[in-house]
Amino acid sequence: MSEKVIFDADIAPLKDKVVSVIGYGNQGQAQARILRENGVDVIVGNVRDEYWDRALKDGFKVYEIDEAVRRSQVALLLVPDEVAPHVYRKKIEPEIGKKEHFVLDFASGYNIMYGFIRPRPNTDVVLVAPRMIGRGILSLHRQGRGYPVLIGVAQDSSGKAWDYAKAIAKGIGAIGLPGGIAVKSSFEEETLLDLLTEHSWAPLLIAAMQAYFDVVTEEYGASPEAAILELYASGELAEVARAMAEMGLFEQMKLHSRTSQYGQFTRARKFYRMVKEVVREEAAQIWSGEFAREWSLDQAFGRVVLQRLWKIVTSSRLAEAEDRLYRQLGRR
Ligand code: NAI
């Protein structure tokens, strides 16, 4: 496969197969429903929890995970990344070890990149990673639109792994529709790109909002309500983000006043110099596996760090003021 960007593909490689969707959460529900609509024979594998009931209610045949894998030739592993290695070891590997050229699909590169899951050599290991939350996938699909995915192959035992990756991208409604695009990638690239957004602009945005709130309310006497509306509660930020997606990062700047353009461009140059080194460090920690080790350690200790951080943010002045405002607005 030489093309980098793919807009459509043949779904035929899935047509004579049973596809098991393992996990019926955000991604599982969206992908299973669209695959079925596209004429693929889909079953669901799940533990017996509320997601099992949801899949049954949506009209799927639902099985224990090992049973679903046993009944299928292709599996989409769509459980949270932290639980996937355990699910794989206990329920999936014993089943696919017996099969030749089983196709195992991931929606994220994480567990393969860091070796938390090491599929046997007789398995095709493919990546079809949506750049869209499950709810967004379903709503775009209702509008007859596709969405972006990164696709990749880590193991090609059948010689047809790329065809399967492309067929899955088509089957889950990503490509073959307006707005749809698959970019040829790899498990490593997908993991770097995905985690680095979570370790760069997203935390910078949170940190900038917290600093903004503290400075204007503590040092300038601004009201918390006005500050929070300005920061995010008005929905203006969401509109800007939508304009970025539709028009482009710099074209959308023309929607802002000249004062705003001047302020944003001059300050962006200043922040770029401060931030680039931080982004570089974060990228290195992702690439080397340092972040994955840090997060695995916290999971092994019962997520104490994550829980403590939740406590700190939810007891902050910003969170308390937000709660008051959102109650007044009837949002909670
Ligand atoms: P989710 O959190 O919605 O998964 C819920 C499902 O996992 C349920 O079916 C539940 O029964 C099952 N599950 C939870 N704990 C389990 C356990 N201990 N044993 C067995 N099953 C268990 O997961 P989500 O967000 O759909 O993520 C699935 C994959 O998709 C991940 O690889 C994620 O990185 C990727 N992804 C997720 C996106 C999203 O929309 N949240 C966007 C793009 C990729």
Boltz pocket constraint, residues with backbone or C-beta under 6 A from the ligand:
constraints:
  - pocket:
      binder: B
      contacts: [[A, 22], [A, 23], [A, 24], [A, 25], [A, 26], [A, 27], [A, 28], [A, 45], [A, 46], [A, 47], [A, 49], [A, 51], [A, 52], [A, 77], [A, 78], [A, 79], [A, 80], [A, 81], [A, 83], [A, 87], [A, 106], [A, 107], [A, 108], [A, 129], [A, 130], [A, 131], [A, 132], [A, 133], [A, 134], [A, 135]]
      max_distance: 6.0
